[in-house]
Amino acid sequence: MALRTIRKHEDELLRKKSKKVDVINERIITLLNDMEETMYDADGVGLAAPQVGILKRVVVIDIGEGILRLINPEIISTEGSYVDVEGCLSIPGEQGQVERPYKVKVKALNEKGEEIIVEGEELLARALCHEIDHLEGVLFVDKVIDNKGGK
């Protein structure tokens, strides 16, 4: 495992769409391992592959309940909404109020290539939406409704 450099807000790569993972091979497993280590080292709760310079649909999330390693995650349903403060490892020092679904259901593959369903409420739902947005080239600052912190 290795720490990877987290791309910052000005990096154009963060605005590009990520490509679907067609084959889960050793390179994808290494990417997941490195992303997990990088996220923990940066005290984050989630990290998407574009944030480490790889345009693949891969995310890792841990809100304190154990690591989620998701390949090709896709939101299949949402319920409700709520507003809370968000930040991002790629935009250090900036936070803002963002409206997100209260509950989400996500379909993804695990590292064995098995389809899994992850359901999350509140913080987990927020983290899932935030990281999946990264795969579409969308940053939380695009969705801020009330800025609660500056650069």
Secondary structure per residue as TSV (DSSP state, phi and psi in degrees):
chain	resnum	aa	ss	phi	psi
A	1	M	-	360.0	151.5
A	2	A	-	-147.3	148.1
A	3	L	-	-76.2	136.2
A	4	R	-	-110.6	155.9
A	5	T	-	-76.7	130.5
A	6	I	-	-86.4	123.9
A	7	R	-	-69.0	145.0
A	8	K	-	-103.2	166.2
A	9	H	T	-43.7	-40.2
A	10	E	T	-74.2	-14.5
A	11	D	-	-68.7	119.9
A	12	E	G	-61.9	-26.3
A	13	L	G	-59.5	-30.9
A	14	L	G	-65.5	-15.9
A	15	R	G	-98.3	5.5
A	16	K	S	-98.6	152.2
A	17	K	-	-77.7	140.7
A	18	S	-	-86.5	152.6
A	19	K	B	-92.9	146.6
A	20	K	-	-62.0	143.7
A	21	V	-	-83.8	118.9
A	22	D	-	-90.3	-33.0
A	23	V	-	-133.2	127.5
A	24	I	-	-90.8	102.8
A	25	N	-	-119.8	-171.8
A	26	E	H	-61.4	-32.3
A	27	R	H	-65.5	-38.9
A	28	I	H	-69.1	-41.2
A	29	I	H	-63.2	-42.7
A	30	T	H	-61.9	-41.9
A	31	L	H	-59.8	-47.2
A	32	L	H	-58.8	-46.0
A	33	N	H	-61.6	-46.1
A	34	D	H	-64.8	-41.0
A	35	M	H	-63.3	-41.9
A	36	E	H	-60.1	-49.1
A	37	E	H	-62.4	-41.6
A	38	T	H	-64.6	-43.2
A	39	M	H	-61.3	-47.9
A	40	Y	H	-64.0	-40.7
A	41	D	H	-62.2	-33.0
A	42	A	T	-91.1	5.1
A	43	D	T	58.3	39.1
A	44	G	-	-96.9	169.1
A	45	V	S	-109.0	-5.3
A	46	G	E	-163.6	157.4
A	47	L	E	-155.7	134.4
A	48	A	E	-109.0	149.1
A	49	A	G	-52.8	-39.3
A	50	P	G	-58.2	-27.6
A	51	Q	G	-67.7	-17.3
A	52	V	G	-113.7	19.6
A	53	G	T	86.5	14.1
A	54	I	-	-117.5	118.1
A	55	L	-	-86.7	64.7
A	56	K	B	-124.8	151.1
A	57	R	S	-83.2	76.5
A	58	V	E	-137.4	132.0
A	59	V	E	-137.9	154.6
A	60	V	E	-126.9	143.0
A	61	I	E	-143.4	139.0
A	62	D	-	-149.6	107.9
A	63	I	S	-94.6	14.5
A	64	G	S	107.4	4.4
A	65	E	S	-114.5	12.4
A	66	G	-	108.5	156.4
A	67	I	-	-75.5	137.1
A	68	L	E	-111.2	126.8
A	69	R	E	-119.0	108.2
A	70	L	E	-118.4	132.7
A	71	I	E	-115.0	131.8
A	72	N	E	54.2	46.7
A	73	P	E	-67.0	144.9
A	74	E	E	-145.5	127.3
A	75	I	E	-74.8	124.3
A	76	I	E	-107.9	-17.0
A	77	S	E	-161.6	154.5
A	78	T	E	-137.3	155.5
A	79	E	E	-140.4	139.7
A	80	G	-	62.2	-171.3
A	81	S	-	-161.8	156.3
A	82	Y	E	-158.0	161.0
A	83	V	E	-112.4	134.9
A	84	D	E	-153.7	171.1
A	85	V	E	-79.1	137.1
A	86	E	E	-127.4	154.2
A	87	G	E	-138.5	-176.8
A	88	C	E	-155.5	139.0
A	89	L	T	-62.6	-24.7
A	90	S	T	-85.1	-8.3
A	91	I	E	-131.9	68.9
A	92	P	E	-61.7	140.3
A	93	G	E	82.9	-1.1
A	94	E	E	-117.0	136.0
A	95	Q	E	-138.4	161.2
A	96	G	E	-166.3	160.5
A	97	Q	E	-78.9	126.5
A	98	V	E	-130.5	134.8
A	99	E	E	-86.5	128.6
A	100	R	E	-135.6	162.8
A	101	P	-	-62.3	146.2
A	102	Y	S	-71.3	-35.3
A	103	K	E	-137.9	138.1
A	104	V	E	-134.3	154.7
A	105	K	E	-122.9	128.1
A	106	V	E	-123.1	135.4
A	107	K	E	-103.2	135.8
A	108	A	E	-155.3	177.9
A	109	L	E	-108.0	145.6
A	110	N	-	-89.2	-178.8
A	111	E	T	-70.4	-9.7
A	112	K	T	-91.6	-0.8
A	113	G	S	85.1	8.6
A	114	E	-	-86.4	138.5
A	115	E	E	-73.4	133.0
A	116	I	E	-129.4	156.9
A	117	I	E	-118.0	128.2
A	118	V	E	-116.7	126.3
A	119	E	E	-112.5	135.2
A	120	G	E	-141.2	149.2
A	121	E	E	-121.3	157.9
A	122	E	H	49.1	-114.5
A	123	L	H	-62.4	-41.4
A	124	L	H	-65.9	-41.4
A	125	A	H	-60.7	-43.2
A	126	R	H	-62.2	-46.4
A	127	A	H	-64.1	-42.2
A	128	L	H	-60.3	-47.7
A	129	C	H	-62.8	-44.0
A	130	H	H	-60.2	-48.2
A	131	E	H	-70.9	-37.7
A	132	I	H	-67.0	-34.8
A	133	D	H	-56.9	-41.5
A	134	H	H	-56.0	-35.8
A	135	L	H	-69.0	-18.3
A	136	E	T	-100.1	2.0
A	137	G	T	81.5	19.7
A	138	V	-	-106.3	132.5
A	139	L	-	-108.4	155.7
A	140	F	G	-58.9	-30.2
A	141	V	G	-63.7	-20.1
A	142	D	G	-71.4	-18.6
A	143	K	S	-115.5	3.4
A	144	V	E	-63.6	131.2
A	145	I	E	-105.2	-16.8
A	146	D	E	-154.8	114.6
A	147	N	E	-78.5	121.0
A	148	K	-	-115.4	35.1
A	149	G	-	169.9	141.9
A	150	G	-	-108.4	-175.5
A	151	K	-	-77.6	360.0
